């Protein structure tokens, strides 16, 4: 069975063909330009691939309410040409196949839950910390939706006592994305994350902010495991620092086997940065199965 996968990002679109086992058979990327330029290129790539369904993990915000007239749309995105773009509808109609649709970070959470480090667990969280911060939530065996979808990269945090940086988020002075994303590191320190030494003060600040957010997620969502991905988390020295801070902040309030084994509770992504596109393959498979039941 051939399935299409589209990881729709703000700077590039990753297009792939895979199968029901999560194997990626071919993959390309194209720049994210305007919809009138980019969508025809996506259609042209997939139209002769004999795929049975397409899964899309998209930047957002997006409309995931199937009863809504704008289901499948990218909605109030800061990427202005894409506002109110019916990405799922246009691609589904053009290709004549079912389309599964979710956020890009929910797709990554699904990829890890299906084939990666959270496989077999009823609940988990995937957090990407890079150009932005996104949080995908897999709860009771399915992706979490509500009024919209999780936007937990914008949870509000207490500022580090030594940090006077104002943050890079245009909406919040001290949210996780504004204080701990890749652009915040570069603006605060004048260098990109990978240019800073492992003992740089930046990582103390990063661990402080990431741990605060994780404790909030642990207390509200009670995940069985947390996966940290994205470019910033390639700085592997962060993992022990974050685990130590989380333990200190929980301060013995919760007693679970998972929290007693932090090395296996807060973990890196396990799918070689393919968790997003593999999650899109799974979205396609789920949509195909849903259509066969109806």
N, C-alpha and C positions, 0 to 999 in steps of 0.2 A: 504494500500500500504506500502510495506517494502522498506526502502532505507538504503544503507550503507554509513557510514561516516568515513573518515580517516583524523585525524589531525596529520600530519607528522612533528614531531619536531626533533631537533637535539639530544636530550637526550632520548626522549620516543615517541612512536607512540600511539595515542589514537584511538581505534576502537570502533565503535558504530553501533547499529541498531536503526533506527527511522522511523517515518512516516511523511506523507505530512503536518501534523500539527506542526511539529517541536518537537514532543514528543520523548524523548530518552527512548527506551524500554530496552536496555541493553548496557553495556559499559565496556571495559577492556583497559588496557594499557600494552605495551610490551617495552622493551628497544630498542633504535635505535642502532643496530649493523651495520654490513656491509650489502649491498643489498642482497648478496647471502644467508645470514642468515635471514634477516628480512622479505624480500618480500615473501618467502614461508610460513612464519608464518601468514602473513596478508592474503594470499590466502587461507590458511587452515581455518582461522577464518570465512571468508565470504562465502566460497564455498557452504555450505549447509544451508545458511540462507534465501534462496529464495528472495534475494533482486532484485529489478528491475533496479537499477542504483547505482553507487557509486560516492560520492563527495569527492574530495581530496583537503585539504588546506595544502600546503607544505612549509617547509623552502626553501629558495632560495639562489641565484637567480634561476628563472625558465623561461622556454620558453612558452609564452602564445599566440604566433602568430600561428594561425591555418594553415596558408599557409607555415609555416616553416617545414623543414624536421625533426627538433628536437622539434616540438610541444609536450608538455607533459613531457619534460625532466627537471630534475634538472641539471643546467648547471655548472657555475663556482663557486660552493660552496666551502667555506673553509673546509667543511667536506669531506675530500679528497676521501674516498671510494665511495662517492655518485656523484662525478663529472661525468656528461654526462650519468646519469642513467635515462632510459626511464620509469619512475615510473608509469605514467598514461597508457602508452601503454602496459606495461607488465601486469598490473593488469586488464586492460580492456580485453585483449586477453585471459588471464587465466580464468577470470570469465565469459566472454562472454556477458558483459553488457555495456551500455553506462557509460562513466566516465566524470564527471565534474571536472575541474581542475583550481586552482588558488593559490595565496599565502595564507599562514596561516593567516596573518593579514587581508587580503581582506576577507577571510572567516569570521573572527570575525566581520568585518564591516557589512557584509551581514547578519550575525545572528542578530546583533542589529537592522539593518534596517528592518528585516522581523518580528522579534518577540520581540524586546527589546526597548531600550530607544529612538531610532531614527525611530521607526515604523511610517509610514505615511509622513515622510519628504522626499523631493526630493533629498536632498544632505546632507551628513554627513561624518564625519571622525572618525575612531576608531584608537587610538594610544595605543600600548602596551609598557609599560616601565618595563622591568624586566631584564632577562639575556642579552637581546639586546633591541633595540628600533625599532619597526616597525610601519608603518602607512598604514592603509587601507582606501581607498577613494571610497565612494559611491556617484556618481554624476549623476544627471538627471535620477535617477531610475535604474542605473546599475553601476557595478564596473568599476573603471577607469583603463584602460590599455593604453599604448602608445608604444614607442620604446621597452619598457620592461614592467615594472610595477613600481608603486611608491616605491622609496627607501628613503623616506623622514626622516628616522631615522638618516640619515647621512648629514642633512643640517648643514651648517657651522654657528657657533655662535660666538658672542663676549664674551670674557672671563670675568667672575666676577672680579671686581677690586682686591678682596682679595684672589683669587684662583690661586695658583701656580702649581696645579696638571697638569701633562702632558697629561692625558687622557689614555684610554685603547684601543682605536680603532687603529689597525695597519696601517690604511690607511690615517686617518685624525687626526691632532693634536687637533682639537677643534670642533668636530661634536657632535650632541645631544647624540648619543649612547656612544661616547667616554667619555663624561663629566657627563652624567646623568643616565646611566644604573646601574643596580644592581652591576655588577662587578666594576664599577668605584667608587661607594660608598664604597664598601668593601676595595678597594685598597687605596683610598684616606684617609679613616678614620680608617682602621684596624678592622672594624666590619661590619657585614651584616646590611642591612637596618633595619630589625626588632629588632636588638639589640641596636639601637640608640634611645635615648629619644625623645619625641615629640618636645622639645625645643632645640634640637641639631642644631648647625650651618649648618649641612648638608642640612637641609630642606630649608634654605635660598638660598643656592646654587642651589638646585634642582628646586625650584620655579622660580628662575632667568632664568635658562636654558630652562625649559619647556615652560615658558611664551614666551620667545623669539621665539621659534619654532612655537608655536601656532599662534602668531601674523603673522608670515610669511605665515602659512597655511590659516589664515583668509583672508589676503590680496590677496592671489593668487587664492584660491579655493572657497571662500565665502560660507562655509558650514552653513547649518541651525542649526547644533548642533555638538559638539565635545564630544566624549566619551574617557575617560582616563581609561585604564585598565592595567593589569600586576601587578606583585608582589610589585613593588615599590609604586604603587598607592593604595595599601592596607593601606598605611600611610595616613589616611584620613585628617590629619591636612594640607596636601599639597593643597587640593582643594581650600580653601579660600585664601591661599597665592598665588596660581597660578592665580586665578580670579582677585585678586587685581593687580598683576603685569601686566596681560594682559590689564586691563583697563588703567593702567598708561601708558603703551607703545603705545596703540592706540591713547591716548591723545586727544580724542574727534574728531578724523578725520572721523570716520565712525559713523553714527547715524542710528541704527536699533532697533526694539523692542527686538531682541534677545540679542544684546549687552547691552541693558538696564536692562536685567534680567540674569545676569551672573550665578546665582544659577541654572538656568534651561538651560543654554547654554553650560557650561563646566561641564559635569556630569560623575559620575562613571558608569561602566558597570552594566547592569540590569539583567543579566541572570545567576548569580551565578557561574561565570567562565565557563559556558557552551556555551558562544557565539561562540567560534570557532567551536566546534563540531556541533552545531545547524546550523551554516553557511554552513558547509560541507553537512548537510542534504539538505539544500536549493540548493546547487550546484548540488547535485544529481538530485533533482526534476527538476531544470532548464534544465539540460542536457537531461533528459528523455522527457521533453516537446519539446525541440528543435528537438530531433530525431523523435518524432511523427509528426512534421510538415514537415520533409524532406522525 
